[in-house]
Amino acid sequence: MSKIQEFNELHSSKEILFLGNAWDLLSALTLEKAGFKAIGTTSWGIANSLGYEDGELIHFDRHLGIIKTITNHVKIPVSADIEAGYGEDTETIVENVLRTADVGVAGINIEDSLKKQKGLREISEHCNLLSKMRKALDDKGYKNFYINARTDTYFQKENPLAETINRAKSYVESGASGIFVPGITAENEIKEVALNIDAPLNVLSLPGLTNCNKLKALGVKRFSFGNALSDIMIAYLERNATRLLEYKDTSHLYEV
């Protein structure tokens, strides 16, 4: 079974797919060793590990190199977060998607938010992008490659529910395999989105939205924690580095 097939089957399982989000090889190997069945890269975590903020500020080749290193060393499926595609035009974005597929990932996250300005891509424009992306993947032999279409309505709209459902339906019709709605937290709204789209729903862990079993009951098929783990690791490193310098003592490094 190919990684793409394996990844697709994880979304149709009776159990929710709890995705481990990695930002470098060590984190990916650790998540795999812990027992996660699939890994999703976190663009935020990757950017932070290189000294940048999130938002396509690093060169795509550098970003892709980290994704390739991860896929080359883990045995479980990997989904790549490529933000909005690292391009200003459809042709560049589609080419970047194909390059990402070529390094061995089973899927991608692609979002509808703009990077050079605030706002979301027009629905028709994003649907056109998804359709061309799907055709290009199919033509290159990547049938059923998992396109997780992220919509940032809950980060950018005041009353996002109706538009979220509208965008989600349109994205699925245009070739998306699943829908990712980060920022949604209300249980009734999660349930309504899940009921109204004909594709697996992915939500993002946030304070108060943390339990796989509760989300499964609402119809969620995929749950990810994004940059939450990488943020904790950075905070831990900063805390301990400060303590080392403050006390000029290394004893706490050996405490269990």
Secondary structure, DSSP 8 states (H G I E B T S, - for coil): --HHHHHHHHHHSSS-EEEEEESSHHHHHHHHHHT-S-EEE-HHHHHHHTT--SSS-S-HHHHHHHHHHHHHH-SS-EEEE-TT-S-SSHHHHHHHHHHHHHTT-SEEEEE-B-SSSSSB--HHHHHHHHHHHHHHHHHTT-TT-EEEEE--HHHH-SS-HHHHHHHHHHHHHTT-SEEE-TT---HHHHHHHHHH-SS-EEEE-BTTB--HHHHHHTT--EEE-TTHHHHHHHHHHHHHHHHHHHHT--GGGG--
